[in-house]
Amino acid sequence: MFVNAGGEGSTEANCTMSFMADSFFQGGDAFQTGEHIVESALPVKREHLVCKNCAAEIEVTSAQHKVMQMKSTAKYEKKIQELSAQCQRKSDECYQAWMSLTAANEQLEKVRMELDNKLFQTYSLDQTVDKQAENLRNISSKYECDKKFWAVAINNLQEKIKVMKEEHSQLLREAHECADSIPDLNKMVFAVQSLVSQCEDLKVKYNEEHAKRRKLYNLVQEAKAKDGELGILTGGSTKKNFKFDRVYTPKDDQVDVFADASPLVISVLDGYNVCIFAYGQTGTGKTFTMEGIEQNRGVNYRTLEELFRVSKERSETFSYDISVSVLEVYNEQIRDLLGASPTSKKQWRLAKTDVQGDRLKEAQNINRSLSALGDVISALATKSSHIPYRNSKLTHLLQDSLGGDSKTLMFVQISPSEHDLSETLSSLNFATRARGVELCPAKKQIDTSELQKLKMMLDKARQECRTKDESL
Ligand SMILES: Nc1ncnc2c1ncn2[C@@H]1O[C@H](COP(=O)(O)OP(=O)(O)OP(=O)(O)O)[C@@H](O)[C@H]1O
């Protein structure tokens, strides 16, 4: 007999043997047996089993029942072992599966993170692509604008090139015409050159003649300085003699006086510095000699007339720039009489006459000027190394015209009155000292500005000639 384990416990109330259902066995709720059940003659304790197939009640002994139980137990234990082993295997498998699942999860997590990264990168790339697309659109529109601009510029340039080409052709035609006229031009150049050389010759000759004339003229001036003796009775029969270039008598008029001054006017126009001045006691006729009266002009006016007359006479060969300044030296102050306004002139006169006390100052300054003039003349006469031009405004002003390279003419006015003898002698002594000044031969003051002007004109003409040559 064998028991197919795994059934449910029999519920029969009358059964002597009952089996507990075992969950380890499948389908074991039926009790079967094929074994032959042997009945023993000995009185044994009997137990009952129910056949599941036929529901018959089977009676078994306790021993049988024990064997059956032991077999069943062994079988169960074996089964349990197998199941335990199987369980262990399944547990291992489960563990392995768990481990691989964990690894797979980790892998999955990693992949998920990578995916997130990729997604983020994709997003960034999208942004970049959008920006690039925007830039591209901007560049494209700028390019379109530039294209239009350059198209217009190219059109303009083409127009200009067209105009320039036309001008070029025109210039070429003109150049050909010029080239054709070169022979005529050359003839003209030769003619001009020959005229220039003739002109140069004439200039040289003129300068030679002019130098000769000037030399003779100076000789005449020097020759004139021969006469003029003056004797002054100084009391009783005592007589003091003075020698001058010329002594004017009451018979001599303004014309006679100017006749001696006019050669100096020519000298001015020949390029010399000239100084003409009057010296003498008050009231003796300095103003009369220099200015004169309206009906009878003095040296100043006549000098100007002569200057203009001679410069006009020479206008074909020389061009003169004449400027006039009228200055007053009063109380050691220089005043420009032509530049002063009428009001300030009036104030100046008032200032001169208003205050009586200033008379003394005026006299002192006049004396100072005259004394300084005397010192300058003395220094020139003694050929001193230092000439004190700067001691007064008057001598400072006349520095270029007194001594040195200049020509100086001094008129000395004296009084015929016996009462003024002392002053007269003083003036004549001063004049004698002045006459003693041995001036070195006057030097011509060459004005280089005219020369520079001519040089510039020549350079300009040469430059024009070169330019014309190059263009041809
Ligand atoms: N040669 C002359 N013929 C006629 N009149 C003259 C002559 N010389 C001087 N006089 C007269 O004598 C007066 C005094 O002359 P003037 O004013 O020229 O002297 P001055 O030397 O300039 O005097 P001051 O130094 O005071 O200015 C004037 O009225 C002037 O007309």
The ligand as an SDF file (V2000), in Angstrom:
LIG
                    3D

 31 33  0  0  0  0  0  0  0  0999 V2000
   64.8960  183.8590  -42.1080 N   0  0  0  0  0  0  0  0  0  0  0  0
   63.8020  184.3770  -41.6040 C   0  0  0  0  0  0  0  0  0  0  0  0
   63.0790  185.2130  -42.3410 N   0  0  0  0  0  0  0  0  0  0  0  0
   61.9330  185.7490  -41.8480 C   0  0  0  0  0  0  0  0  0  0  0  0
   61.4520  185.5020  -40.6170 N   0  0  0  0  0  0  0  0  0  0  0  0
   62.1360  184.7000  -39.8190 C   0  0  0  0  0  0  0  0  0  0  0  0
   63.3310  184.0880  -40.2570 C   0  0  0  0  0  0  0  0  0  0  0  0
   63.8150  183.3220  -39.2550 N   0  0  0  0  0  0  0  0  0  0  0  0
   62.9290  183.4630  -38.2320 C   0  0  0  0  0  0  0  0  0  0  0  0
   61.9350  184.2710  -38.5590 N   0  0  0  0  0  0  0  0  0  0  0  0
   60.8120  184.5930  -37.7050 C   0  0  0  0  0  0  0  0  0  0  0  0
   61.2750  184.6880  -36.3590 O   0  0  0  0  0  0  0  0  0  0  0  0
   60.3570  184.1650  -35.4330 C   0  0  0  0  0  0  0  0  0  0  0  0
   60.9590  183.0800  -34.6010 C   0  0  0  0  0  0  0  0  0  0  0  0
   61.3530  182.0580  -35.4410 O   0  0  0  0  0  0  0  0  0  0  0  0
   61.1110  180.5520  -35.1280 P   0  0  0  0  0  0  0  0  0  0  0  0
   59.8050  180.3590  -34.4950 O   0  0  0  0  0  0  0  0  0  0  0  0
   61.3760  179.8220  -36.3790 O   0  0  0  0  0  0  0  0  0  0  0  0
   62.2290  180.3260  -34.0750 O   0  0  0  0  0  0  0  0  0  0  0  0
   62.5820  178.9810  -33.3310 P   0  0  0  0  0  0  0  0  0  0  0  0
   64.0530  178.8700  -33.3390 O   0  0  0  0  0  0  0  0  0  0  0  0
   61.8430  177.8900  -33.9540 O   0  0  0  0  0  0  0  0  0  0  0  0
   62.0600  179.2630  -31.8800 O   0  0  0  0  0  0  0  0  0  0  0  0
   61.8060  178.2120  -30.7410 P   0  0  0  0  0  0  0  0  0  0  0  0
   63.0920  177.5460  -30.4440 O   0  0  0  0  0  0  0  0  0  0  0  0
   61.3810  179.0880  -29.6100 O   0  0  0  0  0  0  0  0  0  0  0  0
   60.7520  177.3460  -31.2670 O   0  0  0  0  0  0  0  0  0  0  0  0
   59.1940  183.6680  -36.2520 C   0  0  0  0  0  0  0  0  0  0  0  0
   58.1680  184.6160  -36.2400 O   0  0  0  0  0  0  0  0  0  0  0  0
   59.7280  183.5260  -37.6320 C   0  0  0  0  0  0  0  0  0  0  0  0
   58.7390  183.7260  -38.6470 O   0  0  0  0  0  0  0  0  0  0  0  0
  1  2  1  0
  2  3  1  0
  2  7  2  0
  3  4  2  0
  4  5  1  0
  5  6  2  0
  6  7  1  0
  6 10  1  0
  7  8  1  0
  8  9  2  0
  9 10  1  0
 10 11  1  0
 11 12  1  0
 11 30  1  0
 12 13  1  0
 13 14  1  0
 13 28  1  0
 14 15  1  0
 15 16  1  0
 16 17  2  0
 16 18  1  0
 16 19  1  0
 19 20  1  0
 20 21  2  0
 20 22  1  0
 20 23  1  0
 23 24  1  0
 24 25  2  0
 24 26  1  0
 24 27  1  0
 28 29  1  0
 28 30  1  0
 30 31  1  0
M  END
$$$$
